[in-house]
């Protein structure tokens, strides 16, 4: 690699790192701002449900039909609101988990939480077109930088989704192997041409159209896994691709 190429690579990685740090701060801030009022709405809705129940008791076993009808409407609205606020709060928890701002320190975490949070955030991209299958093994907690690994999960799953032209399946599997954990993400997409397999982790390399990708996603994944003293491999055919990375339990 020439000196100019190395400089371009370092510059691209620095820019991407700064963008991810800024995005993490933004996401964490937005999640916090949403979480506080949403908690109040959720609590008020719970009070309303209990109040409707008390009103029914006060009215006795045979209230007027119109009163019953109105109470049923309020009750149904409250229960729909409960489902909606639960869903929003789950998304907020996933955002906060995904953007964990603890990059400076290693944390001991359950890797499945990061995967589940990432899938929750990507649901809108996958819904109705791609089925998600999770095959989680019994894993120990591992030492890692959680927000960095969440970025790896996000990049690879997004790439897998983009490789599936119509309908398909993405399978995320985990297992324990001696002192390491193994994560594989498989898709039923179009696959990667054999002549590109040796280049996909190179900075700037992309098979996507102009403006679709920067070519930094997989190179960043490779760098993050390497920094965790892990390995990342890919197998591909015309029926799909599988990215497999292995991480030590102790970083």
N, C-alpha and C positions, 0 to 999 in steps of 0.2 A: 504494500500500500504506500502510495507517495505521501510526501509531507503535506501537500495540499489536501489530499483525500482524508488524511487523519485529522487535519484541522477542521474540515467540513463536517466530519463525523462527530467530533467533540462539540462543535458549535450546535449541530442539530440536536444532540443529546442534551446539551445544557438548556437549549430553548424549550425542548419537550419537558424537561424536569421542572423548569420554572413555571411552565403552563400548568402542569399537574399540581404543583404546590399551590398556585393561585386558585385553581379550580377546587382543590380540597378545602381551602379557607372559605371560599364562596359557598360551597355545598354545605359545610358545617354550619355556617352562619344562617343560611336559608332554612336548614332543617330545624335549628333552634328557634328561629322566629315563627315558624309554622307550628312547632310542637306546643308552645305555650298557649296560644289561643285555641288550638284544637283540643288541648286537654280540658280547657274550660267548657267548650261546646259539648264534649263527650260527657263531662260531669253533669252539666245542666240537662242534657238529654236523659241521663239516668234518673235525675230528680223528677223530670216530667213523667217518665214511665211509672215511677212509684206514686206520683200524685194522681195519675189516671186510675191506678189500682185502688187508691184510697177513696176517690170519688165514687167508684163502683160500689165500694162497701157501704158508703154513706147513703147512696141511693137505694140500696137494698136489692132483693132478688128480682123485682119486677118494675124497673123504671120505664118511663115513656119510650116508645120506639124511636122517636126522633133523637132523644138524648142518647140512647144506646148507639144509634147510627153515628152520631157525632163523636162519641167517645171511641168507637171503633176506628174512625178515620184518624183521630189524634194518635191512638195507639199504634196504628200501622205506620204513620209518618215517623213516630219516634223509633220504631224498630228499624225502618229503612235508614234513618239517620244514624242509628247505632252501627249498622253494617258499614255505612259509608265512612264514618269517623274511624272505625276500627281499621278499615283499609288504608285510609290516609295516614294514620299513626304507624301502621306497619311499614308503609313506604318511607316515612320519616326516619324510623329506626334503621331501615336498610340504608338510607342515605348517610346517616351518622356513622354506621358501621363501616360502610364502604370508604368514606373519606376520613378514616381515623388519622388524626394528626399526631402520630407518635413515631414519625419516621426516624427521629434521632435515637430512639431506644428500641432494643429488641423486646418483644412481648411474647409471652407464652399464650397461645390461643388455640381454639378449636377451628381448624381449617374449614370445616363444613359451614360454619356461620358466614364466613366470607363468600363462599360459593352461593349459599342461599340468598344472601343480600344482593349479590350481583345478578342472579336470576330474577329476583323481584324487580330490580331496576330495569331490566331488559324485557320484562314481560310485554310491554306495549309493542316492541319490535317483533316479538315472536308469536304473539297471540293470533290464533286463527290460521296460522300457516305452518308453524313448526312445533312439534311435540318435544317436550323435555323429559328425558328419562334420567333419574338419579339412582346410582347404584353405590351407595356409601358403605364402606367397610367400617370396622370398629377401629378408629384411629386414636392414637394418643395426641395430646396437645403438643404443638411444636413451637420452637423459638423462631420468630420471623419478624419482619416489618409488615404488619397486616395490610396497610393501605397499598404497599407496593405489590403484594401478591394479588390483592383485589384488582389492581390494574391489569395484571397478567390474565386473570380469569375473564375480565371484561373484554380485553383485546381479542383473545382467542375465540370466545363465544360469539362476538360480533363478526369476526372473520368467518366462522363456521356458518352463521346465519346468512351472510352474504354469498357464501358458496352454494347455498341451496336455492335453486331458481324458482321452484314452485312450492310444493309441500315436502316436508321431510322431518327428520328426527335428529336431535342432538342428544348424545348420551354423555353424562358426566359420571365417571367411576373413580372410586378411591380405594386404596388398600395399603396395608402395612407390610413392609419387607425388611425384616431385621431392624436396623437402626434408622430406617428411612421410611418416608411415606411416598406413595405413588399416586399421581392424579392424571387421569386421561380424559380428554375431551374429543369425542368422535362425532362426525357428521355424515349425512347421506348426500353430500353435495357433489359437485362436478369433479372434485379432485384437483390436484396440482400437477401440471405437466412434469414429467421426469426431468426435463432439462432445467426446470426452475427450482427443484428441490434443494440443490446445493446453495441457492442464492437467497432463499426467502428470509433469512435472518440478517442479510446485509442491509445496512442503513440506506434508505432511499429506494430500495428495490420494491416495486409493486406491479401487480398485473391488473390493477384496477384502472379505470379510465381517468382522464385528467380531471382534477378537482375532487375526486372521490376519496383518495387516500394519499398520505404523505410518504408512505413506505417506511415509516419509523415504528409502527406498532409492534411488529414481530421482533425487530432489532432491540427495542426497549424490553420486551419480554425476555429475550435471550440474556440481556445484560442483568436484569433483575434476578433471574434464576441463577445465573453464574455468581452473582454477589451473595446469594444465599448458599453457596457451595453445592448447588444442585446441577442437574443436567436436564436438557430438553431435547426431545427427538420428535420426528414427524414421519409418519408412513402415509402413503397416498396412492389411490388408484382412481379409475374413472367412476367408482361407486362411492367415493368419499375419502375423508382424511381423518387421521387420529394424531393429536398432539399429546405426547406423554412427557411429563416432567417428574423428576424424582428429587425430593428434598430431605435433608437430614433432620432428625428430630431436634438436634442441638446445633444451632447455627455457629 
